[in-house]
Amino acid sequence: MATFVPVSLPQSSQLKDAFVKSQLTKWDLLRNMKYLVVRYTKHYHKMQGTELVTDMLNDPKVHEAFQVLHTGGKWSGLGGKVARVDASVVAASLTRLDIFDKLMESSPAIVRANGDIAKCMDDVREGFQISDLLRDLLLNEDSENAGLYREEERDELLWRLFEHMVLGGSCCQFEDKLEPYVETSKRLYKELVSAQKDPSTGKIQVASVVYKVDAVHGESGPLSLFPSKSRQNFCYVAVDPVRRLAKVLYHAYVPYW
């Protein structure tokens, strides 16, 4: 039987960092975001991710600590025993920031040599305003740069976090430069995943296994995880099997209108 214990965030946590908090506030992400770190005792194989998440959400201490946003803006628990979760493994293999280099190598250039994000004609896709080539890349399937990144690159956790930072919440204040998006994404990535040196190669590799929880089901039907549908809804669970820590980063998107 596994035991789960929510632990306090250290002062070194990026979710306590003044820069990160100010950026998340500017992009309207912080108010609808929760971060929870849980220590667990039982060994779970990396293929038992859904079992681990289900057990964790059913633990009385976690059940009380894990709050989700409901319709009407109320934060509370899931509201019932969890029978199963719909979760998928998210790639988290990157240990460098090279993935962002393409943004300056594209034609037309999405990011100029001085770090400025190139502007474009205004458009709206999926409820998000497009006013620059970076958002156009993320939201417009017909973008001139649509093929710049392979699907497996877009699936990487670091890139997913970057997308979430760029799109923000419903009252997001956009950046004119790339650097704040990359820096904040990097810090959150390092917060969530643990890295270690491979003894056989000497190379640094990510040790954590990351899951994206899309839905939670009770014994009599689905439990509310998000108040409405949006690509900016996310619930990532990053599991460090060495230290037996599960880090949960949750955000619910609330439309302005």
Secondary structure, 3 states (H helix, E strand, C coil): CCCEEEECCCCCCHHHCHHHHHHHHHCCCHHHEEEEEEEECCCCCHHHHHHHHHHHHHCHHHHHHCCEEECCCEEECCCCCEEEEEEEEECCCCCCCHHHCHHHHCCCCCECCCCEECEEEEEEECCEEEEEHHHHHHHCCCCCCCCCCCHHHHCCHHHHHHHHHHHCCCCCCCCCECHHHHHHHHHHHHHHCCEEECCCCCCEEECCEEEEEEEEEECCEEECCCCCCCCCCEEEEEEECCCCEEEEEEECCCCCC
